[in-house]
Amino acid sequence: MDRQTAIFVDGVGAGAAPSGILSQLQGRIFALLYLSPEPLSLDDIAGELQQSKSNISMTIRGLVEWHLVRRVDVPGSRKDHYEAATDFWRVMQEIFERRFRWMVRQVVATVDETRRVADADGTSSKQEAAFVEGRLEEMRSFFATLDAGITAFAQGEPITADWFRTVTKAPPRREPGRR
């Protein structure tokens, strides 16, 4: 591997490690493929990164799942070859849809379930109930706005600070204990 490729591979790997999305090795594999003008086989990738072929094979599956890397056929070869995705907007849309949307919707569902239980329980004082309801509403509103932002981003809509200000908030909740 030449010096410029090594710098890029190591730098992208280091940047990927704390992302929570990709491992350092996944970042390194992506970077190597990204700078390669031709698809590379698992053997080629393993050799360049000084890793076992089985480790590369296991690791590359996650990159394929995230649509960061795709398997391609190379005429005359029976080996699996891979190339990096280059449409970063599409890749980020996929990541937002598959990774962040689930987390955002999990928080919204948790807030809704907490409200349901609090309404049914009715053991808190009015002051405690109002405090908890206020906190839950703030969190739900924020995460509902993030969910709308993810939808807009995934559909290729422009997202600006003004856009976030105009997103409608969730309908007001009834007071705790009221049906």
Rosetta blueprint (number, residue, H / E / L):
1 M L
2 D L
3 R H
4 Q H
5 T H
6 A H
7 I H
8 F H
9 V H
10 D H
11 G H
12 V H
13 G H
14 A H
15 G H
16 A H
17 A H
18 P H
19 S H
20 G L
21 I L
22 L L
23 S L
24 Q H
25 L H
26 Q H
27 G H
28 R H
29 I H
30 F H
31 A H
32 L H
33 L H
34 Y H
35 L L
36 S L
37 P L
38 E L
39 P L
40 L E
41 S E
42 L H
43 D H
44 D H
45 I H
46 A H
47 G H
48 E H
49 L H
50 Q L
51 Q L
52 S L
53 K H
54 S H
55 N H
56 I H
57 S H
58 M H
59 T H
60 I H
61 R H
62 G H
63 L H
64 V H
65 E H
66 W L
67 H L
68 L L
69 V E
70 R E
71 R E
72 V E
73 D L
74 V L
75 P L
76 G L
77 S L
78 R L
79 K L
80 D L
81 H E
82 Y E
83 E E
84 A E
85 A L
86 T L
87 D L
88 F H
89 W H
90 R H
91 V H
92 M H
93 Q H
94 E H
95 I H
96 F H
97 E H
98 R H
99 R H
100 F H
101 R H
102 W H
103 M H
104 V H
105 R H
106 Q H
107 V H
108 V H
109 A H
110 T H
111 V H
112 D H
113 E H
114 T H
115 R H
116 R H
117 V H
118 A H
119 D H
120 A H
121 D H
122 G L
123 T L
124 S L
125 S L
126 K H
127 Q H
128 E H
129 A H
130 A H
131 F H
132 V H
133 E H
134 G H
135 R H
136 L H
137 E H
138 E H
139 M H
140 R H
141 S H
142 F H
143 F H
144 A H
145 T H
146 L H
147 D H
148 A H
149 G H
150 I H
151 T H
152 A H
153 F H
154 A H
155 Q L
156 G L
157 E L
158 P L
159 I L
160 T L
161 A H
162 D H
163 W H
164 F H
165 R H
166 T H
167 V L
168 T L
169 K L
170 A L
171 P L
172 P L
173 R L
174 R L
175 E L
176 P L
177 G L
178 R L
179 R L
